[in-house]
Amino acid sequence: MVASLRVPSALLRARGLIGSQEPEPDEGLLLRWCNQVHTFGMKYPIDVIFCDRRGVVLRVSTLAPRRVSRFVPRARYCIELRAGRARECGIDVGTRLEFA
């Protein structure tokens, strides 16, 4: 379980986790209206979870620094976590996530 998801302002959303320290295991970043991300400028890998409007996981990827994710057309949300955290939490394609 991820206990704390940050929802950034528009300016912080554009930057995402670039230039930040690696998230703690119970932290993540929730980006709304996001169907593709990149890790240029990052120094650590991340897990990226793309969800549709109902919170159903469409794609889970681990991205190394200096990479671009695949485009996920139906994605409405993207969650960026510490690499390996999605697997640890049992999150896979088809999982339904609830945001509180």
Sequence and secondary structure as in RCSB ss.txt:
>XXXX:A:sequence
MVASLRVPSALLRARGLIGSQEPEPDEGLLLRWCNQVHTFGMKYPIDVIFCDRRGVVLRVSTLAPRRVSRFVPRA
RYCIELRAGRARECGIDVGTRLEFA
>XXXX:A:secstr
   EEE   HHHHHHTTTTS    TTEEEEEES S  B TT SS EEEEEE TTSBEEEEEEE TT B    TT 
 EEEEEETTHHHHTT  TT B    
